């Protein structure tokens, strides 16, 4: 009698690929959030290793999904906008006044997003649903690490709330990004009570880290989540309009304030007044910008005052000009509208995650820090994993089965 081999050993290469994929996900979404609480270099070292592991897994179980998905993403309307914005940023390196420094950061930022997109594309089309649990495990472990470190350590820098000084603050910003795909993973697996518990733990960690911006982003994300649960497409439409309008209106507001209010060092709106003064004197640079990374290096080298805004909105205008800002506004609207067209389970989490990322970037972080760019890329990878896992747990509707819609 012929003995049928066990399913686990039917395809050793496929099983090895699944194991390596799980290891890569654990490295990116569990080890990285925990390690980033204790060391600055962890996020830069672990992220490329995780992406390399996804490539190894794909080589063990190759298929057309990776190249096919990347090609479809690049040639979509959203992908073409991303490519154009990247090319415009690269072109602006020609007229930046800061030599090779901006070129190095452009390569780091661009390669980070490319690596994350590659890792997302190489994920199995129907990733195992058990992999979804790695998302909340990583977020919960990171939150607990923050609470324990702040409670045990006596260092005052841990409670500064400044991400350039405190690693705990950086980790809190990462939690505010990754909590949304983690909550989505628990809801997909019908673990609503665990999702509520995870949300509470994350908020407690953000309170311990003393990062008001992360707390505000989480709170606004929660409000948007509630609205998206009621009507996801309407919420996405209004969020797309609001975000795009903010790109275009923010400099006008800064210019009006500069014209109406006298600039003094004690002014509570000094960053807006500094922005308004640049708009008045920029001339042609208001159209093309001063070049990629000019805002960060300008402050670091003393060409711009310390009160210069740290904001995605200012950086986009100052570095890429009207051309870059208009592209970014349209790109934001496209991404949010696409998120609103996702399934009813996923859409609220996608929209809330985008809201939190936008709030933190537009009102305090910008996109200059490479660590923040890396966290944004990891968040995108986490949402890609959630989408792949969600597709696997979908089940046919009972009414369709009864009507014979799924009969061969």
KABELNOR-V754671 format. One record per pair of residues at least 24 apart in sequence whose C-alpha atoms are under 8 Angstrom apart, sorted by the first residue. I is the first residue (numbers start at 1). GAP is how many residues later the second one is. Records with the same first field share a line. If there is no record, write none. Layout:
# KABELNOR-V754671
I: GAP + GAP
This chain:
# KABELNOR-V754671
13: 47 + 48
14: 46 + 47
16: 41 + 44
17: 39 + 40 + 41 + 43 + 44
18: 39
20: 33 + 34 + 36 + 37
21: 32 + 33 + 36 + 102
22: 109
23: 27 + 30
24: 25 + 26 + 27 + 29 + 30
25: 25 + 106 + 109
26: 108 + 112
28: 350
29: 105 + 106 + 109 + 110 + 349 + 353
30: 104 + 105 + 107 + 108 + 109 + 111 + 112
31: 107
33: 105 + 106 + 108 + 109 + 138 + 141 + 142
34: 104 + 107 + 108 + 111
36: 131 + 134 + 135
37: 105 + 108 + 109 + 130 + 131 + 133 + 134
38: 129 + 130
39: 128
40: 127
43: 328 + 331
44: 327 + 330
48: 67
51: 64 + 65 + 67 + 68
54: 65 + 68 + 69
55: 64 + 67
58: 64 + 65
65: 56 + 57 + 59 + 60
66: 52 + 55 + 56 + 57
67: 54
69: 52
70: 47 + 48 + 51
78: 253 + 256 + 257
81: 246 + 250
82: 249
85: 239 + 242 + 243
86: 24
88: 232 + 236
89: 202 + 203 + 231 + 235
90: 202
92: 196 + 197 + 198 + 199 + 200 + 227 + 228
93: 198 + 199
94: 197
95: 195 + 196
96: 194 + 195 + 196 + 198
97: 193 + 194 + 197
98: 196 + 199
102: 190 + 191 + 192
105: 188 + 265
106: 186 + 187
108: 262
109: 261 + 264 + 265
112: 261 + 262 + 265
113: 260 + 261 + 264
116: 261 + 262 + 264 + 265
117: 260 + 264
119: 262
120: 261 + 264 + 265
123: 262 + 265
124: 264
125: 263
126: 262 + 263 + 265 + 266
127: 258 + 261 + 262 + 265
128: 261 + 264
129: 260 + 261 + 263 + 264
131: 258
132: 50 + 53 + 54 + 253 + 254 + 257
133: 52 + 53
135: 43 + 46 + 47 + 50 + 247
136: 43 + 46 + 47 + 49 + 50 + 62
139: 36 + 39 + 40 + 43 + 63
140: 58 + 61 + 62
142: 29 + 33
143: 29 + 32 + 58 + 59 + 62 + 63
144: 57 + 61
146: 25 + 26 + 59 + 62 + 63
147: 57 + 58 + 61 + 62
150: 58 + 59
158: 51
159: 49 + 50 + 51
160: 50
161: 48 + 49 + 50 + 51
162: 49
168: 41
169: 40 + 41 + 42
172: 33 + 34 + 37 + 39 + 42
173: 41 + 187
174: 201
175: 27
176: 26 + 38 + 39 + 41 + 42 + 180
177: 176 + 179 + 180 + 198 + 199 + 202
178: 175 + 201 + 204
180: 169 + 170 + 172 + 173
181: 168 + 169 + 172 + 198 + 201 + 202 + 205
183: 166
184: 161 + 162 + 165 + 202
185: 201 + 205
188: 157 + 202 + 205
189: 204
213: 147 + 150 + 151
214: 146
217: 138 + 139 + 140 + 142 + 143
218: 138
220: 132 + 135 + 136
221: 130 + 131 + 132 + 134 + 135
222: 130
224: 124 + 127 + 128 + 131
225: 123 + 124 + 126 + 127
226: 122
228: 119 + 120 + 123
229: 115 + 119
232: 108 + 109 + 112 + 115 + 116
233: 104 + 107 + 108
235: 105
236: 100 + 101 + 103 + 104 + 115
237: 96 + 99 + 100 + 103
239: 94 + 97
240: 92 + 93 + 94 + 96 + 97
241: 92
243: 86 + 89 + 90 + 115
244: 84 + 85 + 86 + 88 + 89
245: 84
246: 67
247: 66 + 78 + 79 + 81 + 82
248: 77 + 78 + 81
250: 63
251: 24 + 25 + 28 + 63 + 66
255: 24 + 25
270: 37
271: 36 + 37 + 38
272: 37
274: 33 + 34 + 35
275: 33 + 34 + 39
285: 33 + 36
286: 31 + 32 + 35 + 36
287: 33 + 34 + 35 + 36
288: 31 + 32 + 33 + 34 + 35 + 36
289: 28 + 29 + 30 + 31 + 32 + 33
290: 28 + 29 + 30 + 31
291: 27 + 28 + 29
292: 27 + 28
293: 26 + 75
294: 24 + 25
295: 24
296: 72
309: 55
310: 53 + 54 + 55 + 56
311: 50 + 51 + 52 + 53 + 54 + 55 + 56
312: 49 + 50 + 51 + 53 + 54 + 55
313: 49 + 53
315: 51 + 52
346: 41
350: 33
